[in-house]
Amino acid sequence: MLAVKQKLKEVCSRIKNSIKRAKTSNATDDSGVRPLVQVKYFVRKIKTTQLLFPFGMSANPKTGTEVVLFNIMGQEENTVAIPYATIKRLANLLPGETAFGSPDFGNFIKFTETGIVINDDISQTGDITSSGDITSSGEVAGATLSAGNGFSGSFTVNAGANTATVVDGIIVSVT
């Protein structure tokens, strides 16, 4: 009976110690297949461990970012860290909304019931193809606008000074 009790105590200890909070310290290595980060936990313990993200996500957290450490199979030498930012998270989301972003820089993409909200500049290097309307409340700078392939509608140029009207891909007037 004593042996069973001792084994149960060991198992409980492994479970209890397999999940812990930590903070990233000063060293990260984002160059490999698996990103590594140095973490500090239990005040003085420091170790280098793998960062773990959901499929398709990547990040290089700043020093001091909170992480949750998981000991895989209860093994201290087989640990992964999942960064989180509850203190800096994007708050006041409506039910069903999801947001991704950088808590350190304040930019984000938010998926809402009515569409997608991006709160910062977008840098784009490839073509954009749209089957819907494109509305700009600011200036379209340095752009070459072409109206072809049966396009009908209008667009403004020269910072709103002129409007070109297009019918079936042919510019019919500029005012």
C-alpha positions in Angstrom: 0.0 0.0 0.0 2.9 2.3 0.8 4.5 1.8 -2.6 1.2 2.7 -4.4 0.8 5.8 -2.3 4.4 6.8 -3.1 3.9 6.3 -6.8 0.6 8.3 -6.7 2.5 11.1 -5.0 5.2 11.1 -7.7 2.5 11.2 -10.5 0.7 14.1 -8.7 4.0 16.0 -8.4 4.8 15.5 -12.1 1.4 16.8 -13.1 1.6 19.8 -10.7 5.0 20.8 -12.0 4.4 20.2 -15.7 2.7 23.5 -16.3 4.1 26.8 -15.1 4.3 30.5 -15.9 7.5 32.2 -16.9 8.8 35.3 -18.7 11.2 35.5 -21.6 14.6 36.8 -20.7 17.2 38.2 -23.0 18.0 35.6 -25.6 15.9 34.4 -28.5 16.9 32.5 -31.7 14.4 32.9 -34.4 16.6 31.6 -37.2 16.0 27.8 -37.0 13.1 25.5 -37.9 12.0 25.7 -34.2 12.3 29.1 -32.6 14.1 29.1 -29.3 13.7 31.4 -26.3 15.3 31.8 -23.0 12.8 31.9 -20.1 13.0 32.7 -16.4 10.7 31.0 -13.9 10.6 30.3 -10.1 12.5 33.6 -9.6 16.0 32.3 -10.5 15.6 29.3 -12.8 16.6 30.0 -16.4 16.4 27.6 -19.4 16.3 27.7 -23.2 13.2 26.1 -24.7 11.2 25.9 -27.9 8.4 28.4 -28.7 5.2 26.8 -29.8 2.6 28.5 -31.9 -0.7 27.4 -33.7 -0.3 26.4 -37.3 0.4 29.4 -39.5 1.4 31.8 -36.7 4.9 33.1 -36.0 6.2 35.7 -33.6 9.4 36.7 -31.9 8.3 37.9 -28.5 10.2 40.7 -26.7 12.1 40.3 -23.5 9.6 40.2 -20.6 6.8 38.5 -22.5 4.8 36.1 -20.4 4.8 32.5 -21.5 3.2 29.3 -20.2 5.7 26.4 -20.0 4.5 22.8 -20.6 6.7 19.8 -19.8 5.8 17.3 -22.5 5.1 13.9 -21.0 6.0 15.4 -17.6 9.6 15.6 -18.6 11.5 18.8 -17.4 14.0 18.4 -20.3 11.2 18.3 -22.9 9.6 21.8 -22.4 7.8 24.1 -24.8 6.7 27.7 -24.2 3.5 29.3 -25.5 3.6 33.1 -25.3 0.5 35.1 -24.3 -0.3 38.7 -23.5 -3.4 38.9 -21.3 -2.3 42.3 -19.9 -1.8 43.8 -23.3 -4.6 41.9 -25.2 -7.1 43.6 -27.5 -10.1 44.0 -25.1 -13.8 44.7 -25.6 -14.3 42.2 -28.4 -17.9 41.4 -29.1 -19.1 37.8 -28.9 -17.7 35.9 -31.9 -15.0 38.4 -32.8 -11.4 37.3 -33.1 -8.3 39.5 -33.3 -4.7 38.9 -34.1 -2.0 41.5 -33.6 1.1 42.7 -31.9 0.5 43.8 -28.3 3.8 45.6 -28.3 3.1 47.7 -31.4 -0.7 48.0 -31.1 -1.6 47.0 -34.6 -4.1 44.3 -35.3 -6.5 42.5 -37.6 -9.9 42.0 -36.2 -12.6 39.7 -37.7 -16.0 41.0 -37.0 -19.6 40.1 -38.0 -19.6 42.8 -40.6 -16.0 42.3 -42.0 -12.3 42.6 -41.3 -10.8 45.6 -39.6 -7.1 46.4 -40.0 -6.0 49.3 -37.8 -2.6 50.1 -39.4 -0.8 50.7 -42.7 -0.6 47.8 -45.1 2.5 47.2 -47.2 1.7 45.2 -50.3 4.1 44.0 -53.0 2.0 41.8 -55.3 -1.2 42.4 -57.2 -4.6 42.9 -55.6 -7.6 41.4 -57.3 -11.0 42.6 -56.2 -14.4 41.5 -57.3 -16.0 44.1 -55.1 -15.9 47.9 -54.6 -12.8 49.5 -53.3 -13.4 52.7 -51.3 -10.7 55.0 -50.1 -11.2 57.8 -47.6 -7.6 58.9 -48.1 -5.4 59.6 -51.1 -4.4 56.8 -53.5 -0.7 57.9 -53.9 1.6 56.8 -56.6 -0.9 54.5 -58.2 -1.6 53.8 -61.8 -5.3 53.2 -62.2 -6.6 51.4 -65.3 -10.2 50.7 -66.2 -10.6 47.8 -68.6 -12.3 44.4 -69.1 -15.8 45.9 -69.2 -15.4 48.0 -66.0 -18.1 50.6 -65.4 -18.1 53.1 -62.7 -15.9 56.0 -61.6 -12.8 56.8 -59.7 -11.1 59.9 -58.5 -7.6 61.1 -59.3 -5.3 64.0 -58.4 -6.3 63.8 -54.7 -9.9 64.1 -55.5 -9.7 67.0 -57.9 -10.9 65.0 -60.9 -13.4 62.1 -61.3 -13.1 59.8 -64.3 -16.3 58.1 -65.4 -15.9 54.7 -67.2 -18.5 52.8 -69.1 -17.7 49.3 -70.4 -14.0 49.9 -69.9 -13.9 53.2 -71.8 -13.3 56.5 -70.0 -16.2 58.6 -71.2 -15.6 61.8 -69.1 -13.2 63.4 -66.7 -14.5 66.2 -64.5 
